[in-house]
Amino acid sequence: MEYVAESRRNPFDLNPPCEQPVLGYGDVNAHFHVIGDHPGVHGGTETGVPFTGRPWSTPFFDALERGGLVQEFDTENSTLDCPETFFSYLSMCAPETVETAGEDSDGDELADGDELAGVYARLEPYFDAELRAITAHVLLPVGPRATEHVLATYTSLPADRDTERQHARLLSGSGWLVLPIAEPADWTNGDADQLVERLQDLRERDYRQQSDLGRFIPGEEPYLVR
């Protein structure tokens, strides 16, 4: 079954609790889901498109284009042609723009770290709803927080924050393949080419995570489901 959406921007019509969210963008039937942190880290506040508006945005999308996840991009005009790819954030709102209770259950004022965790906890259901609606075959978390969250939540693998070691290293999750991407602002020589090479290799083989339910129905035709 395929979804049909009228827009590539916020195709599921989510309404998060902030005035200027950077909503999910791309193909709702995507095979690849690129996952970032929040707009304050990975940009998009000015354009409304994830991963735009940063000094590293052009080389980042250039690597994805060479790897086959993007067909055409213009980060200055916020146009992005990305069939089979979807982009979104763990928190589609910058943390400082989200109202939180500010107190714990005992009425004590929350510390900065606890309040930040509360923001992510409040926005995580929006991200999870997008992820499970799209059900991409490959998750590509960008940066340490997204990588840690994806590994801890959607795989049985240990959440290792050493993204330099995990960069472009293909991992098997619970129903997903996971390909972590190092923080683009910290890329060094060879990181982009390493990602491109891994994406090209991945696309040349059958990366789809599907089950054949044909054995449960009459006939010999396969019935593949995601």
N, C-alpha and C positions, 0 to 999 in steps of 0.2 A: 504494500500500500504506500502511495506517495501523497505527501501533503501538497496543497496548492496555496501559495501565499501571494497577496497582491503587491507586497513590497519586500525588498531585501532588508530594509531597516525595521527592526522590531517586528518581525513577521507574526509573533504570537501576541502582540498588543499588550505587552506588560506595562504596568504602571508603578514603578518603584518609588520609594518615599524620599525623593529629592527633586529639586527643580530642574537640574540640568544633567540627567543621566546620559551615559554613553551606552546605548542599547545594542543588543546583538545585531549582527549584520551578515547577510550572505544567503546561501542556498539552504532552505529548510530540509532538503533531502541530501544534505552534505555527507560525503564519505570521510571528510577531514574536519575536525573541530579544533581551531586554534584558540587557546584559553590564556588570557592575561590576568593581571592583578586588579587594578582599578584605574580610572582615568588620570588620577594624580601621578601614577607611576608610568603608565603606558600610553597616555595621551588620548586624543579624540574629543576633548571638551569643545574645541572650536569647530570641528567638522562634524561631530556626531558619529564618526566612523572609528572603531577601535584601531589602535596602533598607528594613528596618524598624528601629525603635528609635533613630532619629535625629531631631533637632528638625525637620529638613526632610522627614521621611518622609511626613507627611500631605499637604503641598502637592505633593510629587512624585507620589504615587499619585493625587491629585486631578487633576493634569494628564493622567496616563495614562488615567484614567477618562473625562475629557472628550474625550480623543482617541480613545476607543474600544478601547483595549488592555486595560482592566480594567472589569469590570461592577460589582463591589462590593468594598470593602476595609474592614478594621478593623485598623489597625496596632497598637492596644493589645492586641487579643486574637489577633493573628497569623492572621487569617482573610483570605483573598484569593481572589476568584473571577475567574479570568483565562483564559477560553477563547480559544484561538488565540495565547496569549502564554506565554513561558517566561522565567524569571529565573535567572541564575547569575553566578558570579564567575570571573575569571581564576585566582584562588587561593581555593579554598573554605575554606582555613585561614588564620588570621592568621599572618603570617610568624614571629612569635616563638614560636609553638606547634609549629613544624615542625622536627624534628631534621635537621641537615645534617652533612656530613662535617666541616666546619670547617677543612679543609685542602685546598690544591690538589694537583695531581698531583706536585709536587716536595716535598710535605710542609710547605709554608709556610702559616702561618695566614691564612685568608681575611680580607680587609678587609670592613667592614660592607656596603659596596655590592655586593661580589662575593657575599657570603653571601645577601643579599636576592635577587640575580639567580638564585642557585642554588635558592632556595625557589620562585620563579616557574617556573623551568625544571622543577623536580620536579613541580609541581602542574599545569603546562600540559597534559600529556596527558589529565588528567581532564576539564579544560574542553573540550579539542578533541574528545574522545570524545562529550561531550554535544552540542556544536555540530553535529557531523557526523551524529549519530543523529537529531537533530531536523530538521536541514536546513531551517530557517526561510527565508522569502523575504527578510526584512528584519532586519538586525542593527542594534541600537541600543546602541552602546558609551557608557557613562556615565563622564565624567571623562577626564583626560589620558592616564593609563596604558592604560586599556581602549581608548580611541580610537586611540592610537598602535599598540597591538598588533593590533587588528582591521585597520587600514589596511595595516600592514606585512605581515601574515600572510595575509589573505583578500582583498586587492585588489592591483592594480598601481599604486595611487595613492601619492604621497609621504606619509609619516607626519608630519603637522604637529601639534605639540602645542598650537597656538593654538585651544583648544576654544571660546573666546568667539566667534571668527570662524566656526568650523564648526558651532556650535550650531544644530540644526534645519535643517541644510543637507543635502539629499538627494544622495548620491553613488552612483555605479555601481561595483560591485566585480566580481570574477570569479565570477559566478554568484549574487551577492547584491546587494541594495541596502543601503546603509549610511546610517544617520541618526544622527550623533553628537549626544550630549546633554551640555551643559556640567555641570560639577560642581554638584549641587543645592545644596550649602552656599553656593555663590557666586552663585546666581541673583539677578538684579536685576529691577527692574520691567520687565515685558514678556517675560521669558524663558519663563515658563510659557505665556503666551498664544501666543507664537511657536511653541512646540512643539505645542500643541494644534491650532493652525491647520494646521501642516504634516502632522500625523497625520490630521486630518480630510480634507485634500486627498488624501493618499496613499491612504486607504481608499476614496475615491470613484472611484479609477481602478484599472485592472488592474495591481497591483504584483507579481503572481506571476511568479517566475522559473522558467519551464518550457520544455521542449523538446517539439516534436511529432514523435514517432517513427512516426506513422501512415504515412509514406511508405515505411517498410520492411516493412509487413505488408499482406496483401490487404485490399481494401475501401477505402472512402473516409472511414471514421470517423477522427477524430483520436485519437491515443494520447499524451496529455500525461504527461510524467514530470518530476519535480523533479530 
